[in-house]
């Protein structure tokens, strides 16, 4: 029956229905016409919302919006300009560096892309960048934000797969830095071919860099505090989310004094909208998770994939190709929530480190954010 409901889900998606409702309707059909009482569907929806670790998601979403309103983002833009504006393709380099710095603040690729499109997009067009290139730089750069902690994707994967979120946060740092270097190198090469000029006329002095970094010190130490705090058990991921909210409010009201009650309420409204969308998908996905578990889909998938090859590298390659293909048609959150319960038995059976798998899973999942037909960022 799960195969029929999968086709129903794909049909509803093709017809343009929002992902949450496509998941919900497909799942409800299983409980109405399937072998289990319909009351279980309500139980699954209610149970998933009572999870303490899941509280980290709305808290980090709220913290990201608060930091955008508290003056931290504006200072990160100035620091990014000082650090990379002297390179060829200056504004493209600034966008990529800003995404890396925002990774330690917002944790959301979509939020980062939306912010940069509003702030840097018009400036890039004014400087002679084509619309396609400006869009590509901003959207691809936002994938760094999805990898560097505190990544919402890593939190969801850790929650669904019962993997240490602290270890996942540590594991996302090096890939995020490597992505930044590769993208900046590519931007430099394209700028040389197209004649894009640096944003700054000369290399900034050490004093200028030091002053900009000092202005951003509260933003720069934030991800360090999170990683150290979670990794060494000072606080749980949910407590870290609460700390992030309190930290952003303190910096906005007391240190920078740019956060007002009006801006605070605006950040709260945006957060409610984002969290509502995420939680709706999470609640409906819990029904899907029970359904696929009841029909033995994870065990069947694990047995099939392991039977194809015992080579971990080939198995990882096959899974990552699958994730990228699925990511082209589905947004990141539902992909994580639906595929994690299916793929974790495969990973465990093959002896693959779940932290390594998780970071690769999120990176390849994030690639779907820039590819048709969805291409959220």
Buried (B, 14 or more C-beta within 10 A) or exposed (E): EBEEBBEBBBEBBEEEBBBBEBBBBBBBBBBEEBEEEEEBBEEBBEEBEEBEBBBBBBBBBBBBBBBBBBBBBBBBBBBBBBBBBBBBBBBBBBBBBBBBBBBBBBBBBBBBBBBBBEBBBEBBBEBEBEEEBBBBBBBBBBBBBBBBBBBBBBBBBBBBBEBBBBBBBBBBBEBBBEBBEEBBEBBBEBBEEEEBEBBBEEEBEEEEBEBBBEBBEBBBEBBEBBBBBBBEEBBBBBBBBBBBBEBBBBBBBEBBEBBEEEBBEBBEEBBBEBBEBBBBBBBBBBBBBBBBEBBEBBBEBBBEBBEEEEEEEEBBEBBBEBBBEBBBBBBBBBBBBBBBBBBBBBBEBBEBEBBBBBBBBBBBBBBBBBBEEBEBB
